[in-house]
Amino acid sequence: MKFCSLCGSPVSQYIPPGDNRLRYVCSQCQTIHYQNPRIVAGCLPVWEDRVLLCRRAIEPRRGYWTLPAGFMENSETMAQAAMRETLEEAHARVQHLKLYTLFDLPHISQVYVFFRAQLVDLDFAAGDESLEVQLFREDDIPWSELAFPTVGRTLECYFADRVAQTYPVRNEPLEALRAHYKKT
């Protein structure tokens, strides 16, 4: 950041009084420009014994499979963001959203939130950010072609939890996620 978004004056970086982090501060109007993590909200859309995955048409990880998800917009809830992203990426409508997994990724300043959801119907198709969308049974999941560890871990938890029909909300630390995927 070089200029203040409020008055256009140059900004400099320093720790403001009463704070403990470097911030961009306007030299003219003294506005502190906070930079906060971005929230990625998505769904694990389910139809009977299958889950809906999207093959990414955009970077990062173009061509790899993922759950429909994306950045939350202002003025929407996490559930609304997850539903919107599912509609945009898979033209799929979902209902009965239940918070399921939460991953803090401080190294990229993101928080991933996935909701379990039921597909309303089988009327889905690839959106602009997807090459294709498809329903998969557990044995057919392209595990080695998943785009992100958060997606793989969410799917692993879902298929394990489905056996007991108990779906606790999971908040796993990044270190555990990294350690898990170094083994596989």
Helices and strands as residue ranges (DSSP letters): E 11-14, E 23-26, E 32-33, E 38-47, E 50-56, E 65-66, E 69-71, H 78-90, E 94-105, G 106-108, E 110-119, E 130-136, G 138-140, G 143-145, H 149-164, E 170-172, H 174-183
